[in-house]
Amino acid sequence: MFLKFTKMHGAGNDFVVIDLISQRFRPRARDIRLLADRHFGIGCDQVLLVEPPDSPDVDFRYRIFNADGEEVENCGNGARCFARFVHDQRLTNKRIIRVQTAAGVLELRLRDQGRVEVDMGRPVFAPDAIPLRAAQQALHYSLDVAGRQLEFGALSMGNPHAILRVDSVAQADVATLGPLIENHPCFPARANAGFMEIVSGQEIRLRVFERGAGETLACGTGACAAVVYGITRGWLRDTVTVHLPGGKLEIRWAGLEQPVIMIGPTASVFEGSMKI
Ligand SMILES: N[C@H](CCC[C@H](N)C(=O)O)C(=O)O
């Protein structure tokens, strides 16, 4: 079959977005890997599938697959691009959209100039919910990675994140430490690894080695996780500009039991169809 798709990105984190309301396609992991392949397929960090709602109190359901073919719970940049996609494709004329994901219901608000605001839900710190193998919940943890003791924060934004503070993201050894943290046995579901440089109480630089995709130009849930960790450590205030290699996001968190709010850009790059 030929599958219609739209290629999008949010701050350089790129997606193949597929409308499964007007076309039928039951993807296997190998189909996702082919769609995501930058040589034999279209190429992307994640594949997003847009589906009809499965309950009356949401407008859509959307599913998220990493380039390695694994389905995951949440994707911040993907949520923004999803909202832009359903609006551009006239699947809705709403500017406040409720969408069911594997991590729960997200509320998305279309802002001006292609920007979208997302209520990303509340961070979760309990180790067994991240999941993280740890004796007890802590502000930060210590991890032996390749003989080095690393201090990191860990939390879930629906998906698991480990965050390390570094002096300089430019100098951080993301290529080596990223996969070691992603696949460390203390993370039974693997993890996204964030490397955060504190610029000021309201600004950070961040690089993220993503679970199932490698280092990406931006990670929305990673930006949320890094800001939440920085606020809990007393390094950051409640509204932070996050500078990522592919662009910047604004993250707000008013503290425990409060949702994390993310605002950022979206871009629709091209449409096409692929034989699959
Ligand atoms: N790699 C992530 C999913 C995509 C998250 C990221 N692209 C974002 O914008 O949040 C995971 O395996 O949990």
The ligand as a Gaussian input file, in Angstrom:
#p B3LYP/6-31G(d) Opt

LIG

0 1
 N       12.446000       9.036000      23.303000
 C       11.308000       9.252000      24.218000
 C       10.014000       9.532000      23.412000
 C       10.084000      10.846000      22.619000
 C       10.259000      12.036000      23.533000
 C       10.739000      13.333000      22.893000
 N       10.947000      13.333000      21.474000
 C        9.921000      14.531000      23.364000
 O        9.783000      15.523000      22.628000
 O        9.428000      14.466000      24.534000
 C       11.115000       8.008000      25.087000
 O       11.524000       6.919000      24.645000
 O       10.563000       8.150000      26.176000

